[in-house]
Amino acid sequence: MKCATHPDVETNLCCGKCGKPICPRCMVQTPVGARCRECARLYRLPTFRVSGTYYLRAGGAALGSAVVTGLIWGVLGGILHFFLLNLVLAAAVGYAVGEAVSFSANRKRGRWLAVVGGVGVVVSYVVSIFSFGGLPSGAFELIFDLVGIGIGIYVAVSRLR
């Protein structure tokens, strides 16, 4: 027998549903046996199927939560001048932005939703700098701010991937 998709490949394997000859490259292993791609019908999970409407809602939620958390971040950072507090606040901002994006997108997950959450954390930091905190004055503060942004992005992305 020759494979239905690749006529130059000989095979003894057939689809368990339709009986079409398939080669190992065409075979999809399912719980009920080997199937051709048409019979296996590989779909993405509904959790990872995100439409444009969900992206718009997620972008709006990321922007709104970024502004609110950025203002809180700036006020607390301006009042309490403890350098490790910035790392904790960044993680909290990442969690808040990630949860807001996840909730607005109906708890869907995906790479681009994670990007939206990461950008939300960066926007939150920018809002915190220009609202109350001010620009970092030295290299030490700049390094801690960058580490804090990285932690916030990591937390937001881990909520959305």
Beta strands, then each sheet from edge to edge (+ up, - down):
strand 1: 28-30
strand 2: 33-35
sheet 1: 1+ 2-
end
